[in-house]
Amino acid sequence: MTGPLRLPARVRRAARPSGTPGDRWSALYAVAIVTLVIGFPLVRSGAHALTHPEVVRFLSDPPYGSPSLLLTVAVVSGIVVGGTIGPAVLRPFLTVHLAGNHLSRARTLLRPFLLAAAGVTAASVLLMGVVAWSLRLSIGLPFGSILVQLGVSACAGWVVAVAWLCGQSLSAPTRAISAVVAAVIGVLLPPVFPHGLAADTGLDQPSLIGHGLAAWGAVAVLSAALVPWLLTRLRGPELLDHAQRRDAAVAAGSVGEVGQALATFRPLPWCGRRIETIREGLPFPLAVAYRDVIGAMRTPARGATALAGTLTTALLLVSAFALPVELAWVSATAGGFLGFASFGAMSDGFRSTVEGAGRPRLFGVSSASLFLAHSVMPASVAVLSGVVASVVGAASGIPFVAGVTACVCAGLLVLTRAADSARGPLPVRLLTPIPSPLGDAAGVRVVMWQIEGTVVSICVTVGFVYAARFTPVALAAAVVVAVMLVLWTARRLRRG
């Protein structure tokens, strides 16, 4: 083998961070323990939770086109996310020395892409495996059908990984056009997934193979042929930017600052830089809201994604009333998680207020007044999303209480985001070691502190969806929850 062909492997081994064999064995031990103690029981309990008759009926015969719609969302998300952090990312040292030499990037960047694609494919297979396992336990799904569905999910995961790489290699305008085209194709084309997991079919039926596994295998092969071309389109400055962002995110996440780690992936403002953000003649809350809107417009992809996410959140909450009671928690949980993440892109004003707390007052107003002014834009978006979802739900025959619940939950998600933004950085006291028979338990406190806002959001959406399904009067409790969130935010602001 010639020298140039052996260079990447040698440089990669030299750049690999040094560590003792004990460190590597400790990492393997930790992964094995987490997998056996947490991972496997969690997957098994999830599969058993899906064995309810209503859930089995829904999974075995899902609404027409719903699997393809889910895949379309995953593909579009991969294209959008690829512009900020892509799958073909090396360490900064390797990016400079490997991606910047005479060797083809189709070879030097193939390994990290394959590792990322393997992770996406494994997640897709795991999700399908849990569903197939539950159907196997409940109605005895044929083993052949399970194999076919696992193969289809593996091919679908690979396609999502290629879409992720596509988002990394394309320019911003081309990426936006590709995302729109992928969304249109996914909505208009008929679904190519086999319809109905629990259909009495097996590997001996050519219809299932031809419509499912063979079709997706061909799509996966065609997408794999695009990988070398997409890798060669990657440019050095963008690769180095992605590598530095990932290293900064890993460094922040290793000390428990998950919020700071995610902040490294925010896109830089590039649009509307000449538009004035200060508008005279408006009341102070409206002037701050106008500034927040202009700030969101300067990162159009992030703003559009957040707007689409809030609308999807409201639609998920409304659709929870159309699902069986046993499945409503799935839609409500997805709505709570997505809503908390989407309103995060509209909470820059909250975070800037917290960062300026304790300094001389900006605009001569208190932090509480600034918080109230910065809540105008996300609250308006929440109400707008709830109204749109209510109209869609009414047109679909869903009860009117579903739209009211979506509006209430969207407003509470805004308050949850405000309370989460007011907490500031990770307190140092949470890093104090806590000896336990299983080791240092300080990491548990850090994890709980990080997922606090997400857990509260999910509890709010799931709780009010189920409460409103039984009696609409339960929505009156939203006033109490809103007051508690406001007091929680005010306490954190005073403490900061």
C-alpha positions as a printed Julia matrix, in Angstrom:
496×3 Matrix{Float64}:
   0.0     0.0    0.0
   1.46    3.36  -0.98
   2.35    6.12   1.49
  -0.41    8.58   0.59
  -3.07    5.92   1.06
  -1.74    5.05   4.53
  -1.49    8.65   5.69
  -5.06    9.09   7.02
  -4.89    6.03   9.27
  -1.5     7.02  10.71
  -2.49   10.61  11.33
  -5.79    9.54  12.84
  -4.05    7.21  15.27
  -1.52    9.9   16.18
  -4.26   12.47  16.79
  -6.34   10.13  18.89
  -6.34   11.32  22.52
  -4.08    9.19  24.67
  -5.56    7.23  27.52
  -4.61    4.37  29.77
  -6.08    0.9   29.26
  -7.89    1.38  32.56
  -9.75    4.41  31.17
 -10.91    2.45  28.15
 -12.03   -0.5   30.28
 -13.87    1.9   32.59
 -15.7     3.42  29.62
 -16.66   -0.03  28.34
 -17.82   -1.01  31.81
 -19.96    2.12  32.12
 -21.56    1.52  28.7
 -22.28   -2.13  29.55
 -23.79   -1.24  32.92
 -26.01    1.5   31.49
 -27.15   -0.79  28.67
 -27.98   -3.73  30.93
 -29.38   -1.82  33.9
 -31.23    0.98  32.11
 -31.35    0.36  28.36
 -32.65   -3.19  28.12
 -35.31   -2.88  30.86
 -36.46    0.41  29.36
 -36.87   -1.12  25.89
 -38.61   -4.17  27.34
 -41.02   -2.09  29.41
 -41.76    0.08  26.4
 -42.6    -2.97  24.32
 -44.9    -4.34  27.03
 -46.59   -0.94  27.37
 -47.54   -1.12  23.68
 -49.39   -4.42  24.04
 -52.72   -2.8   24.93
 -55.46   -3.87  22.46
 -56.14   -0.3   21.29
 -52.43    0.35  20.82
 -51.97   -2.94  18.98
 -54.88   -2.13  16.67
 -53.36    1.26  15.89
 -49.85   -0.11  15.27
 -51.0    -3.04  13.19
 -53.14   -0.86  10.94
 -51.86    2.75  11.18
 -53.52    5.65   9.34
 -52.72    5.68   5.66
 -49.44    7.45   4.96
 -48.46    8.07   8.59
 -45.15    6.11   8.4
 -44.16    7.99   5.26
 -45.08   11.28   6.91
 -42.86   10.4    9.87
 -40.01    9.58   7.51
 -40.55   12.87   5.65
 -40.22   14.79   8.9
 -37.0    12.92   9.68
 -35.53   13.6    6.24
 -36.4    17.3    6.3
 -35.01   17.6    9.84
 -31.78   15.93   8.72
 -31.38   18.38   5.84
 -31.97   21.37   8.11
 -29.73   20.13  10.96
 -26.93   19.28   8.53
 -26.3    22.97   7.91
 -25.29   23.46  11.56
 -23.69   20.16  12.5
 -23.2    17.45   9.92
 -22.35   13.75  10.14
 -18.95   14.0    8.4
 -17.11   15.82  11.19
 -13.58   15.15  12.4
 -11.58   16.63  15.25
 -10.2    20.1   14.43
  -6.65   18.72  14.14
  -7.72   16.02  11.72
  -9.89   18.48   9.81
  -6.89   20.7    9.11
  -4.5    17.88   8.22
  -6.77   15.43   6.43
  -9.55   17.49   4.92
  -7.07   20.09   3.74
  -4.57   17.9    1.89
  -4.49   16.39  -1.6
  -6.46   13.27  -0.64
 -10.06   12.96  -1.7
 -12.59   13.88   0.97
 -14.65   10.93  -0.24
 -12.06    8.81   1.57
 -10.86   10.93   4.47
 -14.39   11.81   5.61
 -16.05    8.48   4.85
 -15.28    6.94   8.25
 -16.98    9.61  10.41
 -19.98    9.63   8.12
 -20.35    5.85   8.32
 -20.17    6.02  12.13
 -22.89    8.68  12.24
 -25.0     6.77   9.72
 -24.63    3.61  11.8
 -26.0     5.49  14.82
 -29.02    6.8   12.9
 -29.69    3.37  11.38
 -29.4     1.66  14.76
 -31.88    4.12  16.28
 -34.34    3.46  13.46
 -34.0    -0.32  13.81
 -34.37   -0.06  17.6
 -37.59    1.93  17.27
 -39.06   -0.55  14.81
 -37.81   -3.44  16.91
 -39.71   -2.21  19.97
 -42.92   -1.93  17.93
 -42.43   -5.32  16.27
 -41.61   -6.95  19.62
 -44.81   -5.62  21.17
 -46.84   -6.99  18.24
 -45.02  -10.3   18.52
 -46.01  -10.53  22.19
 -49.61   -9.47  21.66
 -50.79  -11.04  18.39
 -47.89  -13.28  17.38
 -46.53  -11.25  14.48
 -44.78  -13.62  12.04
 -41.02  -13.63  12.32
 -40.72  -13.06   8.58
 -42.71   -9.84   8.8
 -40.46   -8.67  11.64
 -37.36   -9.23   9.5
 -38.91   -7.35   6.58
 -39.86   -4.39   8.77
 -36.43   -4.27  10.38
 -34.85   -4.24   6.93
 -37.17   -1.44   5.82
 -36.37    0.6    8.94
 -32.62    0.08   8.4
 -32.9     1.36   4.83
 -35.01    4.3    6.01
 -32.4     5.18   8.66
 -29.68    5.13   6.03
 -31.71    7.47   3.81
 -32.11    9.89   6.72
 -28.34    9.79   7.29
 -27.7    10.6    3.63
 -30.19   13.47   3.87
 -28.23   14.69   6.9
 -25.02   14.63   4.83
 -26.87   16.39   2.02
 -27.73   19.23   4.39
 -24.07   19.55   5.37
 -22.72   19.65   1.82
 -25.22   22.08   0.28
 -25.28   25.84   0.55
 -27.93   27.6    2.62
 -30.27   28.5   -0.3
 -29.9    25.06  -1.88
 -30.48   23.44   1.51
 -33.72   25.36   1.96
 -34.92   24.39  -1.51
 -33.99   20.75  -0.89
 -35.92   20.7    2.39
 -39.03   22.12   0.71
 -38.75   19.66  -2.21
 -38.32   16.72   0.18
 -41.37   17.82   2.17
 -43.49   18.17  -0.97
 -42.39   14.79  -2.32
 -43.05   13.1    1.02
 -46.56   14.53   1.19
 -47.61   13.99  -2.42
 -46.13   10.58  -3.19
 -48.01    7.51  -1.97
 -46.44    5.74   0.99
 -43.88    3.09   0.16
 -43.93    1.45   3.55
 -45.86   -1.81   3.79
 -49.27   -0.78   5.11
 -49.98   -2.61   8.33
 -47.31   -4.29  10.42
 -49.54   -7.09  11.59
 -50.91   -8.07   8.24
 -50.93  -11.81   7.77
 -47.95  -11.69   5.49
 -44.53  -13.23   5.48
 -41.37  -13.44   3.48
 -43.04  -15.82   1.07
 -45.38  -13.13  -0.23
 -43.8   -11.23  -3.11
 -46.18   -8.27  -2.7
 -44.72   -7.32   0.67
 -41.15   -7.8   -0.5
 -41.64   -5.89  -3.73
 -43.54   -3.02  -2.12
 -41.45   -2.78   1.03
 -38.0    -4.23   1.43
 -36.99   -4.34  -2.25
 -38.19   -0.78  -2.87
 -36.38    0.59   0.13
 -33.29   -1.44  -0.68
 -33.16    0.19  -4.1
 -33.61    3.64  -2.55
 -30.8     2.94  -0.07
 -28.45    1.78  -2.85
 -29.2     4.86  -4.95
 -28.63    7.16  -1.99
 -25.36    5.36  -1.16
 -24.13    6.18  -4.67
 -24.5     9.89  -3.82
 -22.3     9.71  -0.71
 -18.89   10.11  -2.44
 -20.16   13.07  -4.46
 -21.62   14.72  -1.37
 -18.38   14.21   0.57
 -16.3    15.8   -2.16
 -18.54   18.88  -2.06
 -17.59   19.62   1.56
 -15.32   22.64   1.98
 -12.54   23.25   4.49
 -13.89   26.35   6.29
 -17.3    24.77   6.87
 -15.72   21.51   8.04
 -13.47   23.36  10.5
 -16.43   25.37  11.79
 -18.44   22.19  12.37
 -15.46   20.54  14.08
 -14.86   23.49  16.4
 -18.53   23.69  17.28
 -18.67   20.01  18.1
 -15.55   20.23  20.29
 -16.97   23.24  22.13
 -20.26   21.42  22.63
 -18.5    18.3   23.95
 -16.4    20.42  26.34
 -19.5    22.22  27.65
 -21.54   19.03  27.91
 -18.8    17.21  29.81
 -19.13   19.7   32.69
 -22.92   19.6   32.68
 -23.66   22.74  30.65
 -26.02   21.16  28.15
 -27.66   24.5   27.35
 -24.31   26.03  26.49
 -23.45   22.95  24.42
 -26.62   23.32  22.38
 -26.0    27.06  22.02
 -22.83   26.35  20.04
 -24.98   24.95  17.23
 -27.09   28.05  16.8
 -26.69   29.52  13.31
 -25.08   32.93  13.0
 -27.31   35.84  11.9
 -26.87   36.7    8.25
 -30.17   38.11   6.96
 -31.62   41.59   7.48
 -28.55   43.05   9.15
 -29.41   46.52   7.86
 -32.9    46.56   9.37
 -33.09   48.77  12.44
 -34.08   46.91  15.6
 -35.07   50.02  17.56
 -38.5    51.33  16.6
 -39.46   54.68  18.08
 -43.03   55.63  18.9
 -44.08   52.16  20.09
 -44.94   51.18  23.65
 -42.02   49.5   25.38
 -43.4    45.91  25.25
 -44.21   46.25  21.54
 -40.81   47.8   20.82
 -39.08   44.85  22.5
 -41.32   42.41  20.64
 -40.45   44.13  17.35
 -36.75   43.75  18.18
 -37.28   40.05  18.96
 -39.02   39.54  15.61
 -36.18   41.23  13.72
 -33.68   39.09  15.64
 -35.55   35.94  14.64
 -35.59   37.08  11.0
 -31.8    37.39  10.98
 -31.57   33.6   11.3
 -34.44   32.65   8.97
 -33.87   28.89   9.07
 -33.9    28.82  12.87
 -36.92   31.11  13.06
 -38.88   29.16  10.45
 -38.04   25.87  12.16
 -39.2    27.24  15.52
 -42.43   28.53  13.98
 -43.08   25.18  12.3
 -42.26   23.42  15.56
 -44.78   25.45  17.58
 -47.47   24.81  14.98
 -46.64   21.09  14.98
 -46.81   21.11  18.78
 -50.34   22.51  18.72
 -51.37   19.99  16.05
 -49.94   17.12  18.12
 -51.89   18.26  21.16
 -55.09   18.5   19.12
 -54.5    15.1   17.5
 -54.12   13.56  20.97
 -57.91   13.9   21.29
 -58.41   11.83  18.13
 -56.25    8.95  19.35
 -57.31    6.2   21.73
 -56.87    7.05  25.4
 -54.02    4.55  25.65
 -52.1     6.35  22.86
 -52.86    9.97  23.73
 -49.75   10.2   25.9
 -47.52    9.58  22.88
 -48.82   12.6   21.01
 -48.92   14.74  24.16
 -45.36   13.78  25.11
 -44.08   14.57  21.63
 -45.93   17.89  21.76
 -44.42   18.82  25.12
 -40.89   17.96  24.06
 -41.15   19.65  20.66
 -42.86   22.71  22.12
 -40.18   23.2   24.77
 -37.48   22.94  22.11
 -39.29   25.21  19.62
 -39.97   27.99  22.12
 -36.28   27.85  23.0
 -35.49   29.57  19.7
 -37.82   32.4   20.79
 -36.31   32.74  24.26
 -33.17   34.66  23.34
 -34.67   37.71  25.01
 -35.2    35.78  28.25
 -31.61   34.57  28.24
 -30.16   38.01  27.5
 -32.2    39.45  30.39
 -30.78   36.84  32.77
 -27.23   37.5   31.56
 -27.71   41.22  32.24
 -29.22   40.74  35.7
 -27.19   42.44  38.41
 -25.76   45.01  36.01
 -27.0    48.57  35.52
 -30.57   48.45  34.27
 -30.92   48.33  30.51
 -33.54   50.82  29.21
 -34.11   51.83  32.82
 -36.5    48.96  33.54
 -36.31   45.97  35.85
 -35.53   42.41  34.83
 -39.15   41.44  35.49
 -40.38   44.14  33.09
 -37.91   42.97  30.45
 -39.08   39.39  30.91
 -42.66   40.48  30.45
 -41.78   42.46  27.32
 -39.79   39.59  25.81
 -42.75   37.24  26.36
 -44.93   39.13  23.88
 -43.5    37.45  20.78
 -43.52   33.81  22.0
 -46.95   34.28  23.57
 -48.32   35.65  20.29
 -46.85   32.7   18.39
 -48.34   30.3   20.95
 -51.82   31.8   20.55
 -51.52   31.82  16.76
 -50.43   28.17  16.67
 -53.25   27.19  19.01
 -55.85   28.97  16.87
 -54.59   27.35  13.67
 -54.59   23.92  15.3
 -58.1    24.56  16.62
 -59.36   25.36  13.13
 -57.7    22.25  11.71
 -59.12   20.12  14.52
 -62.63   21.52  14.07
 -62.45   20.84  10.33
 -61.41   17.25  11.11
 -64.26   16.68  13.54
 -62.13   16.81  16.7
 -63.9    18.27  19.75
 -63.54   22.0   20.38
 -61.94   21.35  23.78
 -58.88   20.02  21.92
 -58.13   23.45  20.46
 -58.62   25.13  23.84
 -56.25   22.62  25.42
 -53.65   23.29  22.73
 -53.83   27.06  23.38
 -53.58   26.56  27.15
 -50.62   24.17  26.89
 -48.82   26.45  24.43
 -49.11   29.37  26.85
 -47.85   27.23  29.74
 -44.91   26.08  27.61
 -43.92   29.73  27.14
 -43.98   30.23  30.92
 -41.95   27.04  31.38
 -39.36   28.35  28.95
 -39.21   31.63  30.85
 -38.66   29.79  34.14
 -36.02   27.58  32.54
 -34.17   30.6   31.11
 -34.19   32.37  34.48
 -32.21   29.67  36.26
 -28.86   30.78  34.83
 -25.74   28.6   34.63
 -25.24   25.29  36.39
 -24.72   25.84  40.15
 -21.3    24.7   41.28
 -22.77   23.03  44.37
 -24.41   20.39  42.15
 -20.94   19.16  41.19
 -20.1    18.25  44.78
 -19.31   14.5   44.95
 -21.97   12.29  46.51
 -20.53    8.87  47.47
 -22.88    5.94  46.94
 -22.56    2.15  46.55
 -22.79    2.62  42.75
 -20.2     5.41  42.61
 -20.46    9.18  42.52
 -24.15   10.16  42.36
 -23.5    13.83  41.63
 -24.12   13.16  37.96
 -27.73   12.27  38.75
 -28.34   15.73  40.19
 -26.73   17.35  37.17
 -28.88   15.32  34.78
 -32.04   16.16  36.7
 -31.12   19.84  36.67
 -30.6    19.74  32.9
 -33.85   17.96  32.02
 -35.96   19.92  34.49
 -37.67   22.13  31.89
 -38.32   19.23  29.52
 -39.88   17.12  32.28
 -42.12   19.99  33.4
 -43.23   20.62  29.8
 -44.11   16.98  29.22
 -45.97   16.77  32.54
 -47.96   19.89  31.61
 -49.01   18.64  28.17
 -49.74   15.05  29.18
 -51.57   16.11  32.34
 -53.85   18.67  30.7
 -54.57   16.48  27.66
 -55.81   13.63  29.84
 -57.59   15.96  32.24
 -59.42   17.74  29.42
 -60.4    14.43  27.82
 -62.22   13.44  31.0
 -63.67   16.85  31.89
 -63.04   20.25  30.24
 -63.47   21.94  33.62
 -59.99   20.66  34.53
 -58.51   23.33  32.23
 -59.27   25.86  34.98
 -56.27   24.42  36.83
 -54.08   26.08  34.19
 -54.47   29.35  36.13
 -52.89   27.75  39.2
 -50.06   26.22  37.15
 -49.42   29.55  35.4
 -49.23   31.39  38.75
 -46.78   28.78  40.07
 -44.57   29.15  36.99
 -44.61   32.95  37.26
 -43.66   32.83  40.95
 -40.96   30.28  40.14
 -39.52   32.6   37.48
 -39.68   35.64  39.76
 -37.87   33.76  42.52
 -35.09   32.77  40.19
 -34.75   36.32  38.9
 -34.43   37.7   42.44
 -31.89   35.01  43.29
 -29.89   35.83  40.17
